[in-house]
Amino acid sequence: MTFTELVLLFISSIFVHNILLSRFLGCCPFMGVSSKLKTAQGMGAAVVFVIVLASLMTWLTYNYLLVPLHLEYLYTLSFILVIAALVQFVELALKKLNPVLYKSLGIFLPLITTNCAVLGVAVLNMNEGYGLAAALVNALGSSLGFLLAISLMAGIRERIEGNDGIPNSLRGLPMALITAGLMSIAFMGFTGIIK
Amino acid sequence: MSQSKFRIITNGILTDNPTFVQCIGLCPTLAVTTSVANGLGMGIAATFVLIASNMVISLLRKMVPDEVRIPIFIVVIAGFVTVIEFLMKGFAPELNKSLGIFIPLIVVNCIILARAEAFASKNGVFESALDGIGMGLGFTIALTFLGSIREIFGGGTWLGMPVISFEPAMLIVLAPGGFIILGCCMGAFRAIQARFRGIGATPAEAKTGCGCCAMAKFCNRDKDECEEAKA
């Protein structure tokens, strides 16, 4: 891939194919931890960190372990194990090396193992047949897209919380889903910027 | 079948419906309900994995040490997901293609891990299978229902048959439609629930933060910090 293609991939993975608003990966934390801006940013930062590391590890696992052994069909099993082990390892390392960062990101790490965004990006990289550079760029772009979308969402939810105009049965999650739908319409406007 | 066994099944379909009541497994729900066939296919695939993994985990429950149970559950689930992937590639290649990466992502579907942890690891094989059937049916019904709405109003067809005469709204099949239709359906479901409980009763407040997460029950690490961050 040329440099221009990598830049285009980066931009399109943030805006055009936003991981939350157009690919629907990682919706559980998007709905679950988006009621406060600060928490949402913490979660987003943890996701960026883990997705980039996990993409590197799963790319290496796939290309240097599964392909030479002709065990490609075991990718689901091996990816989830690699991700689970990685998350545990990152948690331990952060606790030891950087307690301040651990305090702000650590609480989100256990949640991330079963976050479909992490496994989703790893599988996407594999399906698209990306090289290492492209896989990392795609991972970084997708996870920054996650951070962007969840921060915007939390900003909006902080404002609509406690609004008496919302009917009782729509409070909380249903309203958040409708808000996400409107954000998704706005993000569709980016479709034209590439190609 | 005794009353209590029957209740395990209805529990998954109505009382604890994974999509509308527990609000878990949102990603596949939003992504694959663009048509009835996709919704139904995803529901059946997840049901298969749910029943099989529930039964195996229930068989293993006395042998698995408590500390490593989550990784073991995930391996069992991933094994069955690989099996269903093979089956779909062989027997339903079209469906496999349109569901795409959401088939391998059944592994991280919170419904399956949550049932393994909350039910199968504490109950017998037969009850766990019934729970799998109930939860799977609840999920399948919800996906088929959402798929029907989106296909009828967004594409003008139902299972490929043309049903409406007016111009369908494309937006409903696209990504934003997924969020908006699910939000509206969830709201309607709650309004109906509130009506049954008696007029004036407030519907159950949506769970957010840790309460929304399927891992909440067994994510015992740093729970205080987590609550603190949430508040």
Interface residues (C-beta under 8 A of the other chain):
Chain A: L21 S22 R23 F24 L25 G26 C27 C28 P29 M31 G32 V33 S35 K36 K38 T39 G42 Y73 L74 Y75 T76 L77 I80 L81 A84 K103 G106 I107 P110 L111 T114 N115 C116 L119 G120 V123 L124 N127 P167 N168 S169 L170 R171 G172 L173 P174 M175 A176 L177 I178 A180 G181 L182 S184 I185 M188
Chain B: C23 I24 L26 C27 L30 A31 P71 I74 V75 A78 G79 V81 T82 E85 F86 G100 I101 P104 L105 V107 V108 N109 C110 L113 L171 L174 A175 P176 G177 G178 F179 I180 L182 G183 C184 M186 G187 A188 R190 A191 A194 T202 P203 E205 A206 K207 T208 G209 C210 C212 C213 A214 M215 C219 R221 D222 E225 C226 A229 K230
